[in-house]
């Protein structure tokens, strides 16, 4: 997975916090989910966008979150938010 480095905490423009971008290099969409790998357990965890950017996580837009795949033999855990 090719990703761009995440700025910690986003950026401030005009006193408001700008949305974090998708970590995929060629994507300019806003991130809606955070992906974290647990290498020791061969597991990928995808959940709602974390409150702050973490250096070992990847923020993904809805398109990339839906199309995410992992290596053969790995487990995927998808946390979903029910209702709104």
SVG drawing of the C-alpha trace seen along z (x, -y; Angstrom):
<svg xmlns="http://www.w3.org/2000/svg" viewBox="-30 -33 35 51">
<polyline fill="none" stroke="black" stroke-width="0.4" points="0.0,0.0 1.5,-3.3 0.6,-6.1 1.6,-9.7 3.0,-10.8 0.2,-12.0 0.5,-15.4 -0.1,-15.1 -3.4,-16.8 -4.3,-18.1 -3.8,-21.8 -5.5,-25.0 -6.8,-27.3 -8.9,-30.3 -9.3,-29.0 -11.0,-25.7 -9.5,-22.3 -9.2,-21.0 -10.3,-17.4 -7.5,-14.8 -6.9,-13.5 -7.0,-9.8 -3.5,-8.3 -3.5,-6.9 -0.9,-8.9 -3.1,-9.8 -6.4,-10.4 -7.6,-13.9 -10.8,-12.8 -11.4,-13.3 -10.7,-10.4 -13.6,-8.7 -11.9,-5.5 -8.7,-4.6 -6.8,-1.4 -4.3,0.2 -2.3,3.3 -1.5,5.8 1.5,7.6 2.0,10.1 -1.5,11.4 -1.7,11.0 -4.7,8.8 -6.0,5.5 -8.5,3.4 -10.6,0.8 -12.8,-1.5 -14.2,-5.0 -11.8,-7.9 -9.7,-8.3 -9.9,-11.6 -6.2,-12.4 -3.7,-11.2 -1.4,-8.4 1.9,-7.7 1.3,-3.9 -2.2,-4.1 -3.6,-5.0 -6.6,-7.2 -8.8,-6.2 -11.7,-7.7 -14.9,-5.7 -13.9,-4.3 -10.5,-3.0 -12.0,-1.7 -14.6,0.3 -12.0,1.7 -9.3,2.5 -7.7,5.9 -5.1,7.7 -2.6,10.4 -3.8,14.0 -4.2,15.6 -4.8,12.3 -7.9,11.5 -9.9,8.2 -11.9,6.7 -14.3,4.0 -15.8,1.8 -19.0,0.2 -21.1,-2.5 -24.8,-1.5 -27.4,-4.3 -26.6,-8.0"/>
</svg>
